[in-house]
């Protein structure tokens, strides 16, 4: 009777708490703790203590040089050498589903309740179904000029270098996820100024190379590390395991609008198709596409059967319908790179452009005609950079970090023209190599090497 008077959210939350309690009870942690304590006591009881040697009272005092006494000839004591910090020990994350418990607490608490409740609430709200379109350049530049960075919108969200980020599509709350090189995932409600506005979780053992909120259900956050693809489901407060492999994953993208299938790239060059609906943690298909290394895979926004893969010096387009274990040929190749290619992405609305980042310190924009004929002269713009991403709201403009001083994040047009530089001498003093842009609002987030996020 009492439960019937609760709201739908409160009933769901109560159910999650009950399921988590059953989960921990099934682990029988108290029995494991008791067993470990028993083993430790038994080990200590068999250890014999070595008797301390008696100090001889009449022992002759040995002479020691001033160097060994660490005393300068003038009588000044040499300062002690500071002790070297011991290497941190990492606990291995087990396979299978993991409870959504942050690093700074060992059991469910109200510390993260508001954060997860916010994620759940904004995921239930339907975003406005507006057709993607590109506005005129003058209006677009005005929107860029209106975006600013303040001290309140800077926060250390993860412990180490930011390797990937994702932004929730909510138009009411700015909710950002960041993954670092240790396997940590930080969630930050930017609108919440309290300390409880951000918490870090550890669902992976290795760097979080790629993250996306599900476009079909943003209550799901999919994250990819070297050894596993996981789905953080806030409705169940669980990081579930979708796929696991002995080979190292590099990146992934959704193959369908309902996000039930995904295309995954491997560091050794292969790609795989993963279906979240099938039981187990194995992929449906693994294919050798002839790459020595596959850094990014990206599915075409309109024709979902095509994807672009970027590797060592390769940028090729494949048809996922014809993938097989070996002997795969691209339907088109982007030739011209002579050094390592870091990423390649289709433009967001029509997919008629591809932006690539190469180790020769140039960004290459290549217009694609969908008979798979590339224009012969790609547009380029110079400047050290890391990963270039398209603005989801603008078909012909992309964002990339910069090594320029003062530190900044730059926006280019597909012609190579610099449109805008996001900078703030007082608030932005580091390089933001990873960026993410909101799909419908004028919001840009940059992540740096210390785990700090900057929101314009």
Secondary structure, 3 states (H helix, E strand, C coil): CCHHHCCHHHHHHHHHHHHHHHHHHHHCHHHHHHHHHHHHHHHHHCCCCCCCCCCCCCCCCCCCCCCCCCECCCCCECCCCCCCCCCCCCCCCCCCCEECCCCCCCCCCCCCHHHHHHHHHHHHCCCCCCCCCCCCHHHHHHHHHCCCCCHHHEEECCCCCEEEEEECCCCCCCEEEEEECCCEEEEEECCCCCHHHEEEEECCCCCEEEEEECCCCCCEEEEEECCEEEEEECCCCEEEEEEECCCCEEEEEECCCCCCEEEEEECCCCEEEEECCCCCCCCCEEECCCCCCEEEEEECCCCCCEEEEEECCCEEEEEHHHCCCCCCCCCEECCCCCCCEEEEEECCCCCCEEEEEECCCEEEEEEEECCCEECCCCEEEECCCCCCEECCCCCCEEEEECCCCCCEEEEEECCCCEEEEEECCCCCCCCCCEEEECCCCCCEEEECCCCEEEEC
